Amino acid sequence: MTDTTLYIKNMVCDRCVMAVDGALRQLSLRPVSVELGKAVVGGDVTAQQRERLRQSLRQLGFELLD
């Protein structure tokens, strides 16, 4: 199984890392690592999961980059 790297705009501090980690876990995605501007999750991310994550991150003030 491969990991998926997601790039996220507007992450500027450790609280941002915690918020993104929480958003990933809420959507049942398995974060392998989360750092400023980037999150790696275990496995593939479906289009539906990506859209739900995009909406969740937008509510937190972040933007999922394509």
HTML snippet that shows the backbone in 3Dmol.js (N, CA, C, O; Angstrom):
<script src="https://3Dmol.org/build/3Dmol-min.js"></script>
<div id="view" style="width:600px;height:400px;position:relative"></div>
<script>
const pdb = `
ATOM      1  N   MET A   1       0.848  -1.179   0.000  1.00  0.00           N
ATOM      2  CA  MET A   1       0.000   0.000   0.000  1.00  0.00           C
ATOM      3  C   MET A   1       0.889   1.237   0.000  1.00  0.00           C
ATOM      4  O   MET A   1       1.861   1.314   0.751  1.00  0.00           O
ATOM      5  N   THR A   2       0.557   2.179  -0.828  1.00  0.00           N
ATOM      6  CA  THR A   2       1.361   3.399  -0.918  1.00  0.00           C
ATOM      7  C   THR A   2       0.745   4.503  -0.076  1.00  0.00           C
ATOM      8  O   THR A   2      -0.446   4.481   0.236  1.00  0.00           O
ATOM      9  N   ASP A   3       1.570   5.457   0.279  1.00  0.00           N
ATOM     10  CA  ASP A   3       1.104   6.622   1.012  1.00  0.00           C
ATOM     11  C   ASP A   3       0.734   7.727   0.035  1.00  0.00           C
ATOM     12  O   ASP A   3       1.246   7.775  -1.084  1.00  0.00           O
ATOM     13  N   THR A   4      -0.154   8.611   0.461  1.00  0.00           N
ATOM     14  CA  THR A   4      -0.575   9.739  -0.357  1.00  0.00           C
ATOM     15  C   THR A   4      -0.105  11.024   0.304  1.00  0.00           C
ATOM     16  O   THR A   4      -0.332  11.232   1.495  1.00  0.00           O
ATOM     17  N   THR A   5       0.547  11.883  -0.461  1.00  0.00           N
ATOM     18  CA  THR A   5       0.999  13.174   0.054  1.00  0.00           C
ATOM     19  C   THR A   5      -0.004  14.240  -0.347  1.00  0.00           C
ATOM     20  O   THR A   5      -0.375  14.356  -1.515  1.00  0.00           O
ATOM     21  N   LEU A   6      -0.440  15.019   0.637  1.00  0.00           N
ATOM     22  CA  LEU A   6      -1.385  16.106   0.419  1.00  0.00           C
ATOM     23  C   LEU A   6      -0.677  17.415   0.754  1.00  0.00           C
ATOM     24  O   LEU A   6       0.003  17.509   1.776  1.00  0.00           O
ATOM     25  N   TYR A   7      -0.832  18.411  -0.089  1.00  0.00           N
ATOM     26  CA  TYR A   7      -0.217  19.710   0.147  1.00  0.00           C
ATOM     27  C   TYR A   7      -1.309  20.683   0.589  1.00  0.00           C
ATOM     28  O   TYR A   7      -2.373  20.769  -0.024  1.00  0.00           O
ATOM     29  N   ILE A   8      -1.018  21.411   1.668  1.00  0.00           N
ATOM     30  CA  ILE A   8      -2.029  22.249   2.307  1.00  0.00           C
ATOM     31  C   ILE A   8      -1.483  23.659   2.490  1.00  0.00           C
ATOM     32  O   ILE A   8      -0.398  23.858   3.036  1.00  0.00           O
ATOM     33  N   LYS A   9      -2.251  24.625   2.025  1.00  0.00           N
ATOM     34  CA  LYS A   9      -1.859  26.032   2.077  1.00  0.00           C
ATOM     35  C   LYS A   9      -2.340  26.662   3.388  1.00  0.00           C
ATOM     36  O   LYS A   9      -3.369  26.265   3.935  1.00  0.00           O
ATOM     37  N   ASN A  10      -1.592  27.637   3.878  1.00  0.00           N
ATOM     38  CA  ASN A  10      -1.912  28.460   5.053  1.00  0.00           C
ATOM     39  C   ASN A  10      -1.562  27.807   6.387  1.00  0.00           C
ATOM     40  O   ASN A  10      -2.021  28.274   7.429  1.00  0.00           O
ATOM     41  N   MET A  11      -0.777  26.761   6.385  1.00  0.00           N
ATOM     42  CA  MET A  11      -0.318  26.180   7.658  1.00  0.00           C
ATOM     43  C   MET A  11       0.922  26.954   8.096  1.00  0.00           C
ATOM     44  O   MET A  11       1.918  26.993   7.375  1.00  0.00           O
ATOM     45  N   VAL A  12       0.861  27.574   9.288  1.00  0.00           N
ATOM     46  CA  VAL A  12       1.962  28.438   9.707  1.00  0.00           C
ATOM     47  C   VAL A  12       2.523  28.125  11.091  1.00  0.00           C
ATOM     48  O   VAL A  12       3.535  28.706  11.481  1.00  0.00           O
ATOM     49  N   CYS A  13       1.888  27.217  11.849  1.00  0.00           N
ATOM     50  CA  CYS A  13       2.361  26.979  13.212  1.00  0.00           C
ATOM     51  C   CYS A  13       2.006  25.560  13.665  1.00  0.00           C
ATOM     52  O   CYS A  13       1.354  24.805  12.944  1.00  0.00           O
ATOM     53  N   ASP A  14       2.451  25.220  14.875  1.00  0.00           N
ATOM     54  CA  ASP A  14       2.178  23.888  15.415  1.00  0.00           C
ATOM     55  C   ASP A  14       0.691  23.633  15.623  1.00  0.00           C
ATOM     56  O   ASP A  14       0.231  22.500  15.490  1.00  0.00           O
ATOM     57  N   ARG A  15      -0.057  24.671  15.947  1.00  0.00           N
ATOM     58  CA  ARG A  15      -1.511  24.503  16.101  1.00  0.00           C
ATOM     59  C   ARG A  15      -2.157  24.114  14.773  1.00  0.00           C
ATOM     60  O   ARG A  15      -3.121  23.348  14.744  1.00  0.00           O
ATOM     61  N   CYS A  16      -1.628  24.636  13.696  1.00  0.00           N
ATOM     62  CA  CYS A  16      -2.124  24.273  12.368  1.00  0.00           C
ATOM     63  C   CYS A  16      -1.896  22.786  12.118  1.00  0.00           C
ATOM     64  O   CYS A  16      -2.763  22.096  11.581  1.00  0.00           O
ATOM     65  N   VAL A  17      -0.731  22.306  12.508  1.00  0.00           N
ATOM     66  CA  VAL A  17      -0.417  20.884  12.348  1.00  0.00           C
ATOM     67  C   VAL A  17      -1.424  20.049  13.133  1.00  0.00           C
ATOM     68  O   VAL A  17      -1.935  19.052  12.624  1.00  0.00           O
ATOM     69  N   MET A  18      -1.707  20.450  14.361  1.00  0.00           N
ATOM     70  CA  MET A  18      -2.666  19.708  15.195  1.00  0.00           C
ATOM     71  C   MET A  18      -4.069  19.747  14.589  1.00  0.00           C
ATOM     72  O   MET A  18      -4.778  18.740  14.604  1.00  0.00           O
ATOM     73  N   ALA A  19      -4.474  20.899  14.059  1.00  0.00           N
ATOM     74  CA  ALA A  19      -5.809  21.040  13.471  1.00  0.00           C
ATOM     75  C   ALA A  19      -5.959  20.154  12.234  1.00  0.00           C
ATOM     76  O   ALA A  19      -6.987  19.503  12.055  1.00  0.00           O
ATOM     77  N   VAL A  20      -4.935  20.132  11.387  1.00  0.00           N
ATOM     78  CA  VAL A  20      -4.986  19.313  10.172  1.00  0.00           C
ATOM     79  C   VAL A  20      -4.974  17.826  10.544  1.00  0.00           C
ATOM     80  O   VAL A  20      -5.707  17.033   9.953  1.00  0.00           O
ATOM     81  N   ASP A  21      -4.154  17.455  11.509  1.00  0.00           N
ATOM     82  CA  ASP A  21      -4.112  16.070  11.971  1.00  0.00           C
ATOM     83  C   ASP A  21      -5.500  15.640  12.460  1.00  0.00           C
ATOM     84  O   ASP A  21      -5.962  14.545  12.140  1.00  0.00           O
ATOM     85  N   GLY A  22      -6.154  16.496  13.229  1.00  0.00           N
ATOM     86  CA  GLY A  22      -7.496  16.195  13.714  1.00  0.00           C
ATOM     87  C   GLY A  22      -8.507  16.060  12.595  1.00  0.00           C
ATOM     88  O   GLY A  22      -9.360  15.173  12.629  1.00  0.00           O
ATOM     89  N   ALA A  23      -8.418  16.935  11.602  1.00  0.00           N
ATOM     90  CA  ALA A  23      -9.343  16.879  10.469  1.00  0.00           C
ATOM     91  C   ALA A  23      -9.159  15.576   9.691  1.00  0.00           C
ATOM     92  O   ALA A  23     -10.138  14.966   9.259  1.00  0.00           O
ATOM     93  N   LEU A  24      -7.926  15.154   9.514  1.00  0.00           N
ATOM     94  CA  LEU A  24      -7.662  13.896   8.811  1.00  0.00           C
ATOM     95  C   LEU A  24      -8.249  12.719   9.578  1.00  0.00           C
ATOM     96  O   LEU A  24      -8.887  11.842   8.995  1.00  0.00           O
ATOM     97  N   ARG A  25      -8.031  12.706  10.880  1.00  0.00           N
ATOM     98  CA  ARG A  25      -8.534  11.596  11.717  1.00  0.00           C
ATOM     99  C   ARG A  25     -10.060  11.568  11.739  1.00  0.00           C
ATOM    100  O   ARG A  25     -10.661  10.494  11.740  1.00  0.00           O
ATOM    101  N   GLN A  26     -10.687  12.741  11.757  1.00  0.00           N
ATOM    102  CA  GLN A  26     -12.158  12.805  11.737  1.00  0.00           C
ATOM    103  C   GLN A  26     -12.738  12.164  10.490  1.00  0.00           C
ATOM    104  O   GLN A  26     -13.832  11.601  10.521  1.00  0.00           O
ATOM    105  N   LEU A  27     -12.001  12.252   9.395  1.00  0.00           N
ATOM    106  CA  LEU A  27     -12.467  11.683   8.131  1.00  0.00           C
ATOM    107  C   LEU A  27     -11.974  10.254   7.929  1.00  0.00           C
ATOM    108  O   LEU A  27     -12.075   9.704   6.832  1.00  0.00           O
ATOM    109  N   SER A  28     -11.439   9.655   8.995  1.00  0.00           N
ATOM    110  CA  SER A  28     -10.943   8.270   8.979  1.00  0.00           C
ATOM    111  C   SER A  28      -9.770   8.064   8.029  1.00  0.00           C
ATOM    112  O   SER A  28      -9.556   6.961   7.525  1.00  0.00           O
ATOM    113  N   LEU A  29      -9.012   9.130   7.789  1.00  0.00           N
ATOM    114  CA  LEU A  29      -7.767   9.001   7.041  1.00  0.00           C
ATOM    115  C   LEU A  29      -6.664   8.759   8.072  1.00  0.00           C
ATOM    116  O   LEU A  29      -6.734   9.274   9.188  1.00  0.00           O
ATOM    117  N   ARG A  30      -5.663   7.989   7.709  1.00  0.00           N
ATOM    118  CA  ARG A  30      -4.606   7.631   8.653  1.00  0.00           C
ATOM    119  C   ARG A  30      -3.362   8.481   8.422  1.00  0.00           C
ATOM    120  O   ARG A  30      -2.549   8.161   7.555  1.00  0.00           O
ATOM    121  N   PRO A  31      -3.201   9.574   9.197  1.00  0.00           N
ATOM    122  CA  PRO A  31      -2.021  10.414   9.001  1.00  0.00           C
ATOM    123  C   PRO A  31      -0.741   9.679   9.414  1.00  0.00           C
ATOM    124  O   PRO A  31      -0.638   9.171  10.531  1.00  0.00           O
ATOM    125  N   VAL A  32       0.217   9.631   8.509  1.00  0.00           N
ATOM    126  CA  VAL A  32       1.536   9.067   8.794  1.00  0.00           C
ATOM    127  C   VAL A  32       2.416  10.177   9.355  1.00  0.00           C
ATOM    128  O   VAL A  32       3.139   9.980  10.333  1.00  0.00           O
ATOM    129  N   SER A  33       2.346  11.352   8.721  1.00  0.00           N
ATOM    130  CA  SER A  33       3.061  12.526   9.230  1.00  0.00           C
ATOM    131  C   SER A  33       2.332  13.783   8.771  1.00  0.00           C
ATOM    132  O   SER A  33       1.745  13.831   7.690  1.00  0.00           O
ATOM    133  N   VAL A  34       2.389  14.788   9.623  1.00  0.00           N
ATOM    134  CA  VAL A  34       1.797  16.092   9.295  1.00  0.00           C
ATOM    135  C   VAL A  34       2.828  17.147   9.673  1.00  0.00           C
ATOM    136  O   VAL A  34       3.290  17.198  10.813  1.00  0.00           O
ATOM    137  N   GLU A  35       3.179  17.979   8.717  1.00  0.00           N
ATOM    138  CA  GLU A  35       4.111  19.077   8.962  1.00  0.00           C
ATOM    139  C   GLU A  35       3.588  20.298   8.225  1.00  0.00           C
ATOM    140  O   GLU A  35       2.610  20.208   7.482  1.00  0.00           O
ATOM    141  N   LEU A  36       4.229  21.427   8.425  1.00  0.00           N
ATOM    142  CA  LEU A  36       3.755  22.656   7.799  1.00  0.00           C
ATOM    143  C   LEU A  36       3.677  22.504   6.291  1.00  0.00           C
ATOM    144  O   LEU A  36       4.682  22.248   5.628  1.00  0.00           O
ATOM    145  N   GLY A  37       2.468  22.665   5.752  1.00  0.00           N
ATOM    146  CA  GLY A  37       2.253  22.630   4.311  1.00  0.00           C
ATOM    147  C   GLY A  37       2.102  21.257   3.697  1.00  0.00           C
ATOM    148  O   GLY A  37       1.876  21.147   2.492  1.00  0.00           O
ATOM    149  N   LYS A  38       2.221  20.195   4.499  1.00  0.00           N
ATOM    150  CA  LYS A  38       2.221  18.863   3.908  1.00  0.00           C
ATOM    151  C   LYS A  38       1.720  17.825   4.908  1.00  0.00           C
ATOM    152  O   LYS A  38       2.069  17.860   6.088  1.00  0.00           O
ATOM    153  N   ALA A  39       0.899  16.904   4.416  1.00  0.00           N
ATOM    154  CA  ALA A  39       0.439  15.780   5.227  1.00  0.00           C
ATOM    155  C   ALA A  39       0.576  14.509   4.395  1.00  0.00           C
ATOM    156  O   ALA A  39       0.267  14.499   3.204  1.00  0.00           O
ATOM    157  N   VAL A  40       1.038  13.453   5.026  1.00  0.00           N
ATOM    158  CA  VAL A  40       1.153  12.156   4.370  1.00  0.00           C
ATOM    159  C   VAL A  40       0.184  11.218   5.074  1.00  0.00           C
ATOM    160  O   VAL A  40       0.225  11.073   6.296  1.00  0.00           O
ATOM    161  N   VAL A  41      -0.690  10.580   4.293  1.00  0.00           N
ATOM    162  CA  VAL A  41      -1.652   9.641   4.859  1.00  0.00           C
ATOM    163  C   VAL A  41      -1.405   8.257   4.269  1.00  0.00           C
ATOM    164  O   VAL A  41      -0.963   8.113   3.129  1.00  0.00           O
ATOM    165  N   GLY A  42      -1.704   7.249   5.075  1.00  0.00           N
ATOM    166  CA  GLY A  42      -1.522   5.881   4.617  1.00  0.00           C
ATOM    167  C   GLY A  42      -2.617   5.490   3.639  1.00  0.00           C
ATOM    168  O   GLY A  42      -3.798   5.717   3.901  1.00  0.00           O
ATOM    169  N   GLY A  43      -2.237   4.915   2.537  1.00  0.00           N
ATOM    170  CA  GLY A  43      -3.199   4.453   1.543  1.00  0.00           C
ATOM    171  C   GLY A  43      -3.592   5.531   0.561  1.00  0.00           C
ATOM    172  O   GLY A  43      -3.073   6.647   0.572  1.00  0.00           O
ATOM    173  N   ASP A  44      -4.527   5.156  -0.288  1.00  0.00           N
ATOM    174  CA  ASP A  44      -5.029   6.076  -1.302  1.00  0.00           C
ATOM    175  C   ASP A  44      -6.165   6.922  -0.735  1.00  0.00           C
ATOM    176  O   ASP A  44      -6.861   6.502   0.190  1.00  0.00           O
ATOM    177  N   VAL A  45      -6.345   8.109  -1.295  1.00  0.00           N
ATOM    178  CA  VAL A  45      -7.435   8.999  -0.916  1.00  0.00           C
ATOM    179  C   VAL A  45      -8.383   9.079  -2.098  1.00  0.00           C
ATOM    180  O   VAL A  45      -7.987   9.479  -3.192  1.00  0.00           O
ATOM    181  N   THR A  46      -9.639   8.698  -1.880  1.00  0.00           N
ATOM    182  CA  THR A  46     -10.624   8.732  -2.958  1.00  0.00           C
ATOM    183  C   THR A  46     -11.019  10.175  -3.268  1.00  0.00           C
ATOM    184  O   THR A  46     -10.750  11.084  -2.484  1.00  0.00           O
ATOM    185  N   ALA A  47     -11.650  10.369  -4.401  1.00  0.00           N
ATOM    186  CA  ALA A  47     -12.120  11.705  -4.787  1.00  0.00           C
ATOM    187  C   ALA A  47     -13.128  12.227  -3.769  1.00  0.00           C
ATOM    188  O   ALA A  47     -13.127  13.417  -3.451  1.00  0.00           O
ATOM    189  N   GLN A  48     -13.982  11.355  -3.261  1.00  0.00           N
ATOM    190  CA  GLN A  48     -14.984  11.769  -2.266  1.00  0.00           C
ATOM    191  C   GLN A  48     -14.297  12.178  -0.954  1.00  0.00           C
ATOM    192  O   GLN A  48     -14.667  13.189  -0.358  1.00  0.00           O
ATOM    193  N   GLN A  49     -13.311  11.410  -0.503  1.00  0.00           N
ATOM    194  CA  GLN A  49     -12.581  11.763   0.711  1.00  0.00           C
ATOM    195  C   GLN A  49     -11.840  13.079   0.527  1.00  0.00           C
ATOM    196  O   GLN A  49     -11.799  13.907   1.437  1.00  0.00           O
ATOM    197  N   ARG A  50     -11.256  13.271  -0.646  1.00  0.00           N
ATOM    198  CA  ARG A  50     -10.508  14.500  -0.929  1.00  0.00           C
ATOM    199  C   ARG A  50     -11.440  15.713  -0.876  1.00  0.00           C
ATOM    200  O   ARG A  50     -11.062  16.758  -0.348  1.00  0.00           O
ATOM    201  N   GLU A  51     -12.638  15.583  -1.411  1.00  0.00           N
ATOM    202  CA  GLU A  51     -13.589  16.694  -1.395  1.00  0.00           C
ATOM    203  C   GLU A  51     -14.062  16.996   0.026  1.00  0.00           C
ATOM    204  O   GLU A  51     -14.174  18.159   0.411  1.00  0.00           O
ATOM    205  N   ARG A  52     -14.337  15.954   0.799  1.00  0.00           N
ATOM    206  CA  ARG A  52     -14.737  16.161   2.201  1.00  0.00           C
ATOM    207  C   ARG A  52     -13.608  16.813   2.989  1.00  0.00           C
ATOM    208  O   ARG A  52     -13.849  17.684   3.824  1.00  0.00           O
ATOM    209  N   LEU A  53     -12.375  16.388   2.720  1.00  0.00           N
ATOM    210  CA  LEU A  53     -11.225  16.991   3.393  1.00  0.00           C
ATOM    211  C   LEU A  53     -11.067  18.441   2.965  1.00  0.00           C
ATOM    212  O   LEU A  53     -10.780  19.304   3.795  1.00  0.00           O
ATOM    213  N   ARG A  54     -11.250  18.717   1.687  1.00  0.00           N
ATOM    214  CA  ARG A  54     -11.154  20.090   1.180  1.00  0.00           C
ATOM    215  C   ARG A  54     -12.133  21.001   1.925  1.00  0.00           C
ATOM    216  O   ARG A  54     -11.773  22.109   2.323  1.00  0.00           O
ATOM    217  N   GLN A  55     -13.361  20.536   2.112  1.00  0.00           N
ATOM    218  CA  GLN A  55     -14.375  21.322   2.812  1.00  0.00           C
ATOM    219  C   GLN A  55     -14.023  21.490   4.288  1.00  0.00           C
ATOM    220  O   GLN A  55     -14.174  22.579   4.841  1.00  0.00           O
ATOM    221  N   SER A  56     -13.562  20.433   4.920  1.00  0.00           N
ATOM    222  CA  SER A  56     -13.187  20.485   6.326  1.00  0.00           C
ATOM    223  C   SER A  56     -12.027  21.449   6.550  1.00  0.00           C
ATOM    224  O   SER A  56     -12.046  22.241   7.492  1.00  0.00           O
ATOM    225  N   LEU A  57     -11.026  21.382   5.692  1.00  0.00           N
ATOM    226  CA  LEU A  57      -9.875  22.271   5.825  1.00  0.00           C
ATOM    227  C   LEU A  57     -10.261  23.720   5.569  1.00  0.00           C
ATOM    228  O   LEU A  57      -9.751  24.625   6.230  1.00  0.00           O
ATOM    229  N   ARG A  58     -11.156  23.946   4.615  1.00  0.00           N
ATOM    230  CA  ARG A  58     -11.606  25.306   4.319  1.00  0.00           C
ATOM    231  C   ARG A  58     -12.251  25.941   5.544  1.00  0.00           C
ATOM    232  O   ARG A  58     -12.056  27.129   5.801  1.00  0.00           O
ATOM    233  N   GLN A  59     -13.014  25.163   6.298  1.00  0.00           N
ATOM    234  CA  GLN A  59     -13.655  25.672   7.514  1.00  0.00           C
ATOM    235  C   GLN A  59     -12.625  26.060   8.574  1.00  0.00           C
ATOM    236  O   GLN A  59     -12.888  26.914   9.420  1.00  0.00           O
ATOM    237  N   LEU A  60     -11.452  25.428   8.521  1.00  0.00           N
ATOM    238  CA  LEU A  60     -10.388  25.728   9.483  1.00  0.00           C
ATOM    239  C   LEU A  60      -9.450  26.820   8.989  1.00  0.00           C
ATOM    240  O   LEU A  60      -8.529  27.216   9.703  1.00  0.00           O
ATOM    241  N   GLY A  61      -9.677  27.314   7.761  1.00  0.00           N
ATOM    242  CA  GLY A  61      -8.855  28.374   7.215  1.00  0.00           C
ATOM    243  C   GLY A  61      -7.693  27.911   6.358  1.00  0.00           C
ATOM    244  O   GLY A  61      -6.784  28.686   6.061  1.00  0.00           O
ATOM    245  N   PHE A  62      -7.722  26.632   5.957  1.00  0.00           N
ATOM    246  CA  PHE A  62      -6.664  26.075   5.122  1.00  0.00           C
ATOM    247  C   PHE A  62      -7.205  25.789   3.727  1.00  0.00           C
ATOM    248  O   PHE A  62      -8.413  25.837   3.495  1.00  0.00           O
ATOM    249  N   GLU A  63      -6.302  25.495   2.809  1.00  0.00           N
ATOM    250  CA  GLU A  63      -6.708  25.173   1.457  1.00  0.00           C
ATOM    251  C   GLU A  63      -5.930  23.955   0.974  1.00  0.00           C
ATOM    252  O   GLU A  63      -4.700  23.935   1.024  1.00  0.00           O
ATOM    253  N   LEU A  64      -6.650  22.942   0.509  1.00  0.00           N
ATOM    254  CA  LEU A  64      -6.030  21.745  -0.040  1.00  0.00           C
ATOM    255  C   LEU A  64      -5.617  22.054  -1.471  1.00  0.00           C
ATOM    256  O   LEU A  64      -6.450  22.438  -2.293  1.00  0.00           O
ATOM    257  N   LEU A  65      -4.337  21.887  -1.769  1.00  0.00           N
ATOM    258  CA  LEU A  65      -3.827  22.184  -3.109  1.00  0.00           C
ATOM    259  C   LEU A  65      -3.899  20.925  -3.976  1.00  0.00           C
ATOM    260  O   LEU A  65      -3.748  19.809  -3.480  1.00  0.00           O
ATOM    261  N   ASP A  66      -4.128  21.116  -5.262  1.00  0.00           N
ATOM    262  CA  ASP A  66      -4.188  19.988  -6.200  1.00  0.00           C
ATOM    263  C   ASP A  66      -2.822  19.623  -6.701  1.00  0.00           C
ATOM    264  O   ASP A  66      -2.684  18.696  -7.498  1.00  0.00           O
TER     265      ASP A  66
END
`;
const viewer = $3Dmol.createViewer("view");
viewer.addModel(pdb, "pdb");
viewer.setStyle({}, {cartoon: {color: "spectrum"}});
viewer.zoomTo();
viewer.render();
</script>
